[in-house]
Amino acid sequence: MLRLVKRENIDKGTNIRIRLLFLFFSFIAISIFLLILNYNPIEVFRGMLSGAFNTSYRIKQTIITAIPLIITSIGISIAFKMKYWNIGGEGQILIGAFGAALIALNFPDMYKPLLLTVMFITAVILGGFWAVISGILKVYFNTNETIITLMLNYIALKFITYLQYGPWKDKKAMGFPKIPNFSDNAILPSIGGIHIGLIIALIIVVIGYLFMKHSKMGYEITVLGESKNTARYAGIRINKTILTAVFLSGALCGLTGFIQSSAVSQTLSIEVAGGVGYTAIIIAWLSNLSEPLMLLVSILFAALLQGSSYIQTAAGIPKSVALILQAFILFFILGSELFVKYKIAANERRAA
């Protein structure tokens, strides 16, 4: 009989080989699925690569898609390293975007650098505040942060919907439920066709790495994630550390909201988050909460999303099929986690 045995440790080489093997398995499964539907797998894979990287424009779009994934996954990872399961990135992005819109719509003629700075600060503070609500409930009432952060997503979504259909509805939109566009002063500048959110994202990767690896707070977060008793013995102020880490986690998600509302949507809407908060959870998990790996995995995920969108038009593949292809890849990559942590061993036969 075969059984799963927990690995004592695993070297990086074996870890990478296991993940690549399961990625290969996902392509085999996808190929079989496509053949059943009478599609040529090679043409579909070629189309996905072409849709993500074939032209400079597509490369830029892939990078723009990766920017919110990078920042949000790093934000979520701060809480995850503390074993605090922040599933509320989506809502924190929306509230951050709301903060940016609040400033942009009320002060459209403010000096551009000052306006963008105030939008940035407001988005970060409100995103952190939205996250720390769950932290306060966790610290003082021992609630389940997974459920609380998830429910806060829906509250944020309905709140933005209310603004979109109610008090912030654009009177010039001829009845269409939308919020007015931002003024030019509230739009992040671009360099070479890519908005400067890319520079912000790269800075966040470096700061995030240094913060977790070389700062006192990063050390305290890591220790607290390993063992609350050890953290208490080491003199770490547990409640303060939890609230600070959760605030930072939400603040980075709020930063994503600022970038997406200013540079991409150029207004506030319920589509600002676009599922980034949920995708970032997968990215953070697959990257083993490593900031440099999150940068790489975010780009790969962005390429997957862009490639899937491209084949819908280029190859005439329905959106539902494109989503299934994404699901196959995610399923096998997540499945590889089991074999990274466990190995298959045979039961020893007992003597009669």
Phi, psi and omega in degrees: 000147179257150178213161178267133180238131181294132179286139176290315175202163181217131180282162184298323181299313179294320178302312181294319181297319180296316181294319178294323179297316180289330174295320176298318178299323180296322179291327176295314179298318179297318180299317179296317180299315181293321179297322178298326180271007178067034172252150177276112183302320182297318179294323180293313179297319178296321178295322179294317177295318179297319182294336182262328190225001190289329180232164179298324179297315181293324177297317179298319179294323177296318179295317179298323177292328183284333187305306180295330179294320180298307185294316183292319180296322177293320177299312180296324183295331179300316178289320182299324180294341178264007185061031176252113191271088179278101179261010188261020181303323182298312180292323179294325174296314181297318180290324175297318177296322176300316179299317178296318181293324180303318179283315184298320184281334182267340180228058186295336184259006178298151177308127192307307180303320180292317180299313180296323179295315180294320176300316179301309183297315181297317180297318181294316181294314182291323176298317177294320178299317182297325178286322186288345173304313179293327179295318179296316179295326179291314185292316189260342181232004177052043177281169178273112185293332179298312181292316183297311181295325178294316180293326178296333175301315183290325177296315179298317181298314180291328178295314178294322177299317178301315179296320184293324181262351186240247191297333181259009182298133182289118181289343181268002184270012176055044177088349179288132184284086176219157177268142182306148177291154177289155173288166180300330180293340183261010182257127177298137179290162180241154175231115179064031178087000178237127182293159187288004171302333178297316179296318178299316181298317180295322177296320179297321178300312181294312181296318179300318179295312181296322181297314183283329185266334190227015177243157179297316180296319178298319177297317181295321178297316180296315180297317180297325177292328180285315182195124178293324179294319178297318179298318180295319180295326181281359177084016179283133178281099192298309183299317179297318181295317179299311183295321179294314181296319180294320177298315179298321178300311179291327181297319179292323175295321176297324176300320176300318178300319177299312183295315183292320181288324183277310189270331187254296182284329183058025174193182176252132176204170180289348180273359184302315182287315174059030179082002181301320182299325180279319179297323181297331177298314179296317181298314180300319182291315181294332182275003181057033178060029178260123185300313179299322179291326178297325176298312181293312183294325178297319178295319179295319178294320178298320177296322178296317180293316180293318179295321179295322178293322183294316184291343177297324180265318185290319183255000180068027181273129179301153180301323181297321179292319178299321178292325178294322177298317176299318182296321178302311182297315180297319182299313183288322179294317177293325177296332180295337179302324181300318185273350170285323183268336181230157175232156181273130179226152179269138175293136177286135179286133179275144178293142182291000000 
